[in-house]
Amino acid sequence: MNRKNISSGTKWEEMIGYSRAVRVGNHVFVSGTTATNENGDVIGVNDIYTQTKFVLQKIEKALIEAGAEMKDVVRTRMFVTDITKWEEAGKAHAEFFKDIRPAATMVEVKALISPELLIEIEADAVIEKG
């Protein structure tokens, strides 16, 4: 099977050795994605709803580059630093996935790579053939 690595061009991809997303066949796997822009600035400081929306927009961009769409997402994994904010994160998630309804997980973690980051999301997609 052909493998296509999708890069966002950030310095961390080479430094850590990962890709923003990887497509193998009709499967696309999007790495854990946070609310940082291309300069490493955190978007939506202290606002999990804004961070979640920004993260999902970044995921959508990676999917499109891989030849997929949000409708192809079959699973998301959300890692939050404060589970009491689950409804705000969930609201943003629903704005993207209300009709798609992928399998989803949300768990609280002790910390993410920066204390300003409130959520990190992974996504898996399967592109329909034909």
N, C-alpha and C positions, 0 to 999 in steps of 0.2 A: 504494500500500500504506500501511496505517496504521503509524505509528511510535509506540512507547511507551517513554519514558525512565523507568528505575527509579532512584530515589535512595535512598541510605542515610542522607541527611540530614547528612553530615559537612561541615565548613566547606571542605574541600579540593575538593569537587565544584564549587562555585561559583567558588572561587579559581582553579582550574586550568581549569575549563570542560569537565567530563566527567560522565558518568553511571555509576553502579555497574554498570548493565546497560542494554542497548537491545534491544527486541523489534521486529522488522520482519517482518510476516507470521508465518510459523511458525519463524523463526530468532531465537535469543536469543544475544547476545554479551555476556559478562561481562568487565568491565575487569580489568586486573591487580589482584589482591587480596592484601593483606598481613595479617599477624597483629596488627592494631591494633583496639582496641575503639572505641566511639563517642567516647571522650574523647581518643583518640590514644595510649593506653597500649599498649605492646607486650606481647602475651600469649606466654608460653613463651620468655622470654629464654634464649639459649644452648641451646635445645632445638628442633631442626628438626622432629622428629616432632610435638610439641605444636603448633608453629606451623602445620604442614601441615594437621593436623586442624581447627584453628580456621579457617584460610583456607577449607577445603572446606565447613565449616558455613556460613560467610558466603556462599559461592557458592551453596550450596543455598537459602539464604534468598532471595537475589536471584532465583534461577530460579523459585522458588515464586511470588514476587510478580509475575513476568513470565508466569505460567501454565504453567511447565515443571516438570520434575522432573529429578533426577540421571540417571534412565534415558534422558533425552533428550540427554545430553551426547555429542557426537561427537568433540570434540577438547579436549585440555588442553595448556597450555604452562606449564612450570615453570621458573622462573629462580631458581637457587640460588647462594649466595655461596661455598659450599664443596662441590665435587662429590664429595669423599670421604664426604660424608654422604648420598649418593644412596639408600642402602638404607633409611635411616630415613624419608626423604621418600617413597620408593617404597612402604614398608610402609603408611604412612597413606593414600596415594593408593589402594592396593589395597583398603583397608578400605571405601572408598566405591565403587570401580569394578571390583572383581574380576570380577563377572558382566557388567558393562556393556562394559568394555574399549574405551574410546574411543581414537582415535589420540592419542598423547601424545609430547611433547617435553620433555626436561630438559636445560638448558644452564647452564653456570657463567657468572656475570657478575661483574664486578669489585666492584660494590657496588649496594645498593638505597638508597632514600631516607633510611633511618636505619641506622646500623651495627648496631643490635640486630636488624634484620630479616634472616632467613636465607633466606627463600623468598617469591616472589611468583608467583601462579598466575592464568592467564586460562582461560576456558572458553567454548566455543561449543556451542550446543544446537540441535537441530532437533526441533520438536514434531510428533509424528505426527498427521496429519489424521484426523478422524473420531473 
